[in-house]
Amino acid sequence: IYHLAIYKIDTSLYKIIVYLSIPKSLTIPSPPAIINSFSRLSHNMETKNQTDIAEFLLLGLSEDPEQQPLLFGLFLTIYLVTALGNLLIMLAIGSDSHLHTPMYFFLSHLSFTDLCFSTTTVPKMLVNIERRSKSISYTGCLTQVCFVLLFAGLENFLLAAMAYDRYVAICHPLRYVVIMNPCLCGLLILLSLVISSADALLHTLMVFRLSFCTELEIPHFFCELDHVIKLACSDTLINNILVYLVTSILGGVPLLGIIFSYTQIVSSILRMPSAGGKYKAFSTCGSHLSVVSLFYGTAFGVYISSALTHSSKETAIASLMYTVVPPMLNPFIYSLRNRDMKQALRKLI
């Protein structure tokens, strides 16, 4: 009734001896058919496991070998200036008791965020240039995506908190100490951190569900969420909806809060009788307004550049302005236009 079929299947991935006890009434498949079945299974397994071994390639700003030393020197200088400037701001605020106020409390956290934001992207680019390599691991890329989202979101909320601080100081000066108490300041920082962390983790976990089946080239010097999603070979509809929805909410609400705060500030300043009072009030907001304009101006520049041009290099340069320039310039904006900061820095140095 039964006969024994013995096949030896030898492929590049499998070396299998198959023993089958098959009824004589059934048709026995030929060895080539079984080999083809195992080949298809092998291909499917390779496709499914591609995400586990995927290595992204960061193409950077230029692929010209002659420009690499220039780029290395430029970005090393930018990073050192950024790190030194923000560290000096934090040390000056921490060492001077006169600066232990809500405004400088938020400023010290902004400097820390700027330093972390720059550290997330620039050192990896410098390492790749020095090693003449473009690779970044799958885990490393998603880690970079997570921290870029975290610190960008945190800076966004910190700027809104600083705008609220200036609003209370100018529009409600007699109640400033009561409203901007240490408990509220700490709560605003904690809330900003929690929301930014949740946003970063949400997008990062959603990227984990995507499959990447081909050689992955990112036309950028760091892993940006939008570029990573575009390289996926699986369905990205949910990811794209989340990106636009969450960005609109978490980016729009703080921006509206800043606009409202400065609308009230300008209205209050215009009602002041003396020119000296108006100048003093404007001077207390000038540095923060410059930082806000720089941050949102470069962010909108990235969005407009990606919408109007299909050139990956132009988009990368716009993103460079957003991720590298504000953290470097913020310490200069606050120190050059603030007398208290100048005095604290002189004492520190």
Secondary structure, DSSP 4 states (H G I P E B T S, - for coil): -EEEEEEEEE-SS-EEEEEEEEETTSPPPPHHHHHHHHHHHHHHHHHHTHHHH-EEEE--S---GGGHHHHHHHHHHHHHHHHHHHHHHHHHHHH-GGG-SHHHHHHHHHHHHHHHHHHHHHHHHHHHHHHT--EEEHHHHHHHHHHHHHHHHHHHHHHHHHHHHHHHHHHSGGGHHHHS-HHHHHHHHHHHHHHHHHHHHHHHHHHHT----S-EEESSSS--HHHHHHT-SS--HHHHHHHHHHHHHHHHHHHHHHHHHHHHHHHHHHT-S-HHHHHHHHHHHHHHHHHHHHHHHHHHHHHHHHHH---HHHHHHHHHHHHTHHHHHHHHHHHHT-HHHHHHHHHH-
